[in-house]
Amino acid sequence: MPALSLVALVSLVSTVFAKQLDAHPPQQQHRHWAQICSGNPTNKIRGCDRYGCGHFGADRHSGKGKHVGVDVICADGAMVYAPFSGQLSGPIRFFHNGNAIDDGVQIRGSGYCVKLVCIHPIRYHGQIQRGQHLGRMLPMQKVFPGITSHIHVENCDHSDPTHLLTPNAPVVPPFPQQDSHWATVCSGNPTNEIRGCDKYGCGYYGAPRRNGKGKHVGVDVICADGATVYAPFSGELSGPIKIFHNGNAIDDGVQIRGSGFCVKLVCIHPIRYNGRISKGQVLGRMLPMQRVFPGITSHIHVENCDHSDPTSNLERGKGQRV
């Protein structure tokens, strides 16, 4: 074969191979995904319950086909992280009936494409990094009482993602966001744990409101009635902040602006409504929420002044009152 023809053939093969790689990116078998749900560091997969089983290929409860994904155990309201870096797209509607868990998002990148369903993402578009905060687990118990709550994880090509979710190597921790962490907000809750779901609703950002009017524009940090409340960052106080406007026992709060943040803390009684306060300094006391909402998980409503999501500032704090 003439040398020129050989060069042309090699060039043609290289071009075809490159196009195939673009269309079918390599699955990177040796790289495991990061932790997907807080509280499940090894991405443990749901076993079997009265609704069915969570492993890939499990028979569906209706008898129609097989399970084309896996179910990663995740408590209602838990924080969800990106398994790998990539581009978000969505929303993904799995049930197509508007129920309380009919939401999700797709991530494509790093040689993978996956759909994560039964979660509410922080956004449906843009780039996200491996281990970065992706969203919140939706209230599955509302739809399937007694089920093992879980995220449905489905590869876009319907292949089995199990080996990527269950590494033998150490799990990659969630994406660090050390520079913007706030201090502990409530005594007895050093990590600023966010309220899950109870009979009154859920505490995560974007949760549907119980009256069906809009979404939750803040997060609810668990705090026992009467507990000491601390300033999450240094800044200037202003108030009072009244969100109920009915004079009930928890209709009080304060705003803090400073250190690049502006936040309202509600259902607390501050030591004062004006002046400077330092990060970690005593700010006030949690008001008696049980008196107004018996049986609720008592909490401080934390709302950014611009209605953006404060979760990343509150999560995985060091629990130190600076």
ABEGO torsion letter per residue (X at the ends): XBAAAAAAAAAAAAAAAAAAAAABBBAGAABBBBBABBGBAAGBBBBBBAAEBABBGBBBAAGBEBBABBBBBBBBGBBBBBABBEBBBOBBBAAGAGBAABBEBBBBEGGBBBBBBGBBBABABEBBBBGBBAEBBBBAAAABBGBBBBBBBBBAAGBBAAAAABBABBBBBBBBBAAABBBBABBGBAAGBBBBBBAAEBABBGBBBAAGBEBBABBBBBBBBGBBBBBABBEBBBOBBBAAGAGBAABBEBBBBEGGBBBBBBGBBBABABEBBBBGBBAEBBBBAAAABBGBBBBBBBBBAAGBBAAAAABGBAGBBX
